[in-house]
Amino acid sequence: MIIDLFSGCGGFSLGARQAGWDVGLSIDIDPDLTASYGLNFPKTKVLNEDIRNFDSKRTWKKVLSKEM
């Protein structure tokens, strides 16, 4: 499982999925791009967040508890 940072609308995630990887989380700062990503990959959790403020413990708690 991978995390797609600076994911945009999901180009890297698409390639990763085609190569057999699962994308568990996507993070991008742009709300329009994260909305597009969510439409392209509805089963992947998406965070609209500034990576500079990324708190891995808080985020993984969200991911694992399915709060997102």
C-alpha positions in Angstrom: 0.0 0.0 0.0 1.3 3.5 -0.9 0.5 7.1 0.0 0.2 9.5 -2.9 1.6 12.9 -1.8 0.9 16.0 -3.9 -1.6 13.8 -5.7 -3.4 16.3 -7.9 -6.2 14.5 -9.8 -4.4 11.1 -9.5 -1.9 10.5 -12.3 0.6 8.7 -10.0 -2.2 6.7 -8.3 -3.4 5.6 -11.7 0.0 4.3 -12.7 0.5 2.7 -9.3 -2.8 0.9 -9.5 -2.0 -0.3 -13.0 1.3 -1.7 -11.7 -0.6 -3.6 -9.0 -0.2 -1.3 -6.0 -3.1 -0.2 -3.7 -3.2 3.5 -2.8 -4.4 3.9 0.8 -4.2 7.7 1.1 -4.0 10.7 -1.1 -2.9 14.2 0.1 -3.1 17.5 -1.8 -3.5 21.1 -0.8 -5.8 22.1 -3.7 -9.5 21.5 -2.9 -10.5 21.3 -6.6 -7.8 18.6 -7.2 -8.8 16.6 -4.2 -12.4 16.7 -5.3 -11.4 15.5 -8.7 -9.2 12.8 -7.1 -12.1 11.6 -5.0 -14.2 11.2 -8.2 -11.4 9.3 -9.9 -10.6 7.1 -7.0 -13.7 6.8 -4.8 -12.3 4.0 -2.6 -9.2 5.9 -1.6 -9.1 8.2 1.4 -8.3 11.8 0.4 -7.0 14.6 2.5 -7.2 18.2 1.5 -4.3 19.3 3.6 -1.0 21.2 3.4 1.7 18.6 3.6 3.8 21.0 5.8 1.1 20.6 8.5 0.9 16.8 8.1 0.7 15.1 11.5 1.3 11.4 10.8 -0.1 10.1 14.1 -3.3 12.1 13.8 -3.7 11.2 10.1 -3.2 7.5 10.6 -5.7 7.5 13.5 -8.2 9.0 11.1 -7.3 6.5 8.3 -7.5 3.5 10.6 -10.7 4.6 12.3 -12.3 5.4 8.9 -13.3 9.0 10.0 -12.4 10.4 6.6 
